[in-house]
Amino acid sequence: MSKTDLSHIRNFSIIAHIDHGKSTLADRIIQMCGGLTDRAMKEQVLDNMEIERERGITIKAQTVRLSYLAENGETYQLNLMDTPGHVDFTYEVSRSLAACEGSLLIVDATQGVEAQTLANVYLALDSEHEIITVLNKIDLPASEPKRIKTQIEDVIGLDTSDALEVSAKTGEGIDQVLKALVERLPPPSGDKNSPLKALLVDSWYDPYLGVMILVRLKDGYLKKGMKIKMMASGSEHQVEQVGIFTPKATKVDALGPGEVGYITASIKTVADTDVGDTITEVKCPADIPLTGFKPSVPVVFCSLFPSDANNFEDLRESLARLRLNDASFEYEPENSLALGLGFRCGFLGLLHLEIVQERLEREFDLDLITTAPSVAYKIELNDGEELELHNPADMPDPTKIHKISEPWIKATILVPDEYLGGVLQLCTERRGVQISLTYAGNQPMATYRLPLNEVVFDFYDRLKSISRGYASFDYEMDGFNEGDLVKVSILVNTEQVDALGFVCHRSQSENRGRGVCDRLKSLIPRQLFKIPIQAAIGGKIVARATISGMRKDVTAKCYGGDITRKKKLLEKQKKGKKKMRQFGRVDIPQSAFIAALRMSDD
């Protein structure tokens, strides 16, 4: 059983916008508390994935337990959770916040408040957290702590009179942060004599130990040999190992109330563990489960196909292994006439899609074809039946459809004054509806409702290029709205190619269809006959491009004689081409598919 008194435990998470220094501050705190020796210390110590370290981003929320000797001579147990900053991984942040009582809000003293700063503060306030404001990067010449403090007060409404000024890189002011953690954050509440209640914060797969579960205990205790029950799924398991991260995995005898640690219980797949579930004891179960947190909902869908059909089983196996470590990733088998067997996958956003794709190519050495990202639409048929459409190829007959609804998001964009006009124009082009335009301190903040399918392509890239990289963007889902949506089919030589069809708004269907036709024209190799490429909505052709046929000189062998000899040969060729066009097959090379599907909607 843990010897630490509840009043000496502090559970906190670090929240901030992308690149404001969360992982660096976590490094310094670990170093100061002696979690690792200087020799074992490295940058981004909690980011253990190769991609995380390479890109300098956090994908998975990581936890670590530290001991801190305070000035009053008491030793405190600090449970730190480092969180991701990207909007795609907001669910990771909400999970971490559910397991803590307080948050360190990091704000870059050169950049100030950005979109994700706001979003994460609101998440922390919803979780009723005590917030300590920390201004980071004060060692930089461009830092303006005074201005940023005023901005935080104006925009977020937090009191900054006791805000801390630190430099996570040099280690300046870190001792003040540790002192503030102990003094200003509340200790957890809990009763070790009550029935066991533990929140399942995260789960991942370890090749040696099976599924490892990260838990935060509210009441009761957890020790080896206990029989536990998942309250949502009803499954029962025996605890084999109990431990903590220091940041190395370290076995302990037991975990008590308020503590964060991991358990293993011979669970074979991560799918058996619902994140947000409550763990209780079989012998003495709790009455009511803990309030968990919102489950992750995939918003962007795309299909993955192996470039070599023989690698299908390898892809299936790789996806199953990836799913073990990423509970938010979903996939189901799919069959395409053009690309063969593959999987339809659901992601939390474009960055999540990119990360999964990169991990599959790196970790499992797969060569993949990725279709264009799309979103899930809701379709109501004339007979009242409701369908969810993930793949444009599954679109029912337009005559049977009563209405189609598409997902919308509520986007918050913070942008300097000089780029505001371009950003507002971009949002209007993408069918955005302005909700408000206010000033966060001296910086404009635009709130828009935008259709998600207009955002998933290249909205973020365009936003960054318009604002020279200064704009920050955050979004949350905002329900479904009926829209005038149509399916655009692509026909090559009058045959429909399923893999190239897409759903878009009627006003943009012509432009998008023409773009795909022109792209395919340059990608499909010429044949001996003319190849028409058409974009159609139902039976109506909205765009067309023609690949001209290669001409074989059939009259080359004619010399001398009458002109009728040549005419006869040319007529015969004409008939042959007509016949070829009727029965000829056009093989579209895979490279053409990939290039056409990755077409951005510019």
C-alpha positions, 0 to 999 in steps of 0.5 A: 500500500502506498505510504504517501498521504493524500495531502502530499499527492499532486496530479497535474497536466501540462497544456498549451498550444503547439510548440509552446514548450510542454515537453521541454518543461516536462524534461526540466521538471523530471531533471530537477526531481531526479527522475533521471540521471543527467546521463540518461537524460535526453530531449523530449524524454516522454516522447518515445515514438520515433516520429514524435522525436523527429517531428518534435510533436507529442502524439500520445499523452505520457505520464511520470511519477516524481518525488519532490522535496519541498522547502518545508522538508516534506516530500511530495508525490507529483504525477505529471501528464504531458499532453499533445498540442495538436487539435487532432489529439484533443481527446488525448488532452481531455483524457489526461485532464480527467485524471488530474486536479490541476493544470500548468498552462504554458504560454509562449512569451513571444507568441502569446495566446493562440487558438489551441491555448484557448481550447485547452484552457476551456477543457481544463475549466470544464474539468474544474481544474486549478490553473497555474499560468506559466510564461515560457521562453523568457530567455528569448530577446523577442519575449514580452512577458508584460504584454502577454500577461495583459493578453491572457487577462483580456482574452482568457480572463485568468488572473496573471498577477501570480503568473510564473516566468520561466525558460524551460530550455535553460531551466530558469524559474523551474524551482518556482514552478515546483513550489507553485505546484505544491502550494497552489494545486489541490490534493486529490480526494479519495478513501482507501476503505471504500470499494475500488474505483479507478478511471481507465485513462489509456491502454497500449500493447506491450509485446512482453506483458500484453495490454498495459492499462494506465489508471487513476485511482479515485477510491480503494486500492489496487494490488497484485492478485486482485480480481477486477471488473470493467464496469462498461464491458463487464469483463473480469480479469486478474491483476498480474502486475502493478507499477508506476512510471518514473519515467521507467516502468517500475513495479510497486506493491499497490496503488492507493487513492489519488495515485496514477500508475499502470496494471497488467492483467493478461488482456490480449487486445486493446479493444477489450479496454474501453478508455474512460471505463471504471475499474472496480473489484469483483468481490466488493464492486462500486455502485456507480461508475465514474463519469468518464470522458467523451469517446473519440469520434473519427471525422476523416475517412480514407481508404488504404490499399497495398500497392502490391495485392499480395501484401493485403494480409501484411496490411491487415496484420499491421493495422491490427497491431497499430490498433493495439496502441491507438484506440482512436483508430478505426478500420474495416475491410473494403473492396474496390474494382480498381485498387483491389482489396483494402481497408476503409479507415477512420481518423481524428483529423489529417495529422492523425491520418498522416501519422498512421500512414507514416507509421505503417510505412516505417514500422511495417515496411508497407507500400500504400495507396491512400485515397483522397480523404473524405468525411462521413455524410448522413443520408435520409432516404424517401422511406425514412431510413437513415444511412451513414455514408463513409465511401462515395462509391456506396451512395444510393440512387439519387432518386431515393434520397430525400436529403443529405447532411454533412458535418460542420465544424466551429473554427476559431482562427487567431490571425494578425491584422494585416492578414485578416482580409485574406483569411476571411476571404478563404473562409467565405470561399469554403462556404464558411458562415461567420459567427463572430469577429472580435479582438483577443487583446490586439489580435483579431479572432474570427469564429466561423462555421465551416463544412468539414469536407472543405477543411480536410483537403488543404485548408490548413496549408492555405491558411498558413500560406495566406498568413505567412504562418502566423495564423493559429487554428482550432476546431470542434465538431458542430453537428450536421447540416443539410446541404446541396451535395452531389456525387460526382462520378468519373467515367473513363471510356464510358466506364465508371471508375468507383475509386475516383468518385467523390461527394462535394457541393453542387456549386463546386462540382463542375470545377472539381470534376474538371480538375480530376479530368484534366489531371487524368488526361495527363496521367493516362497513357495514350492508346490507339483510339480516343479515350473520353474522360468525363465527370458526371452527376447522375446522367448529366456530364459536367466536364470532359477531357479527351485523350487523342489516339495514337496514329499508326501510319497505315499508308507507309507501305503504299508507293505509286498507284492510285489515291483510292488505295490509300483511302481504302486503307484509311477507311479500314483503320477508321473502322478498326478504331471504332471497334477498338473504342467499343471493346478496348479496355483502358488500364489506368496505371496505379500512379495515375490513381494516386496522383488524381486522388491526392489532388487538392481542391485549389 
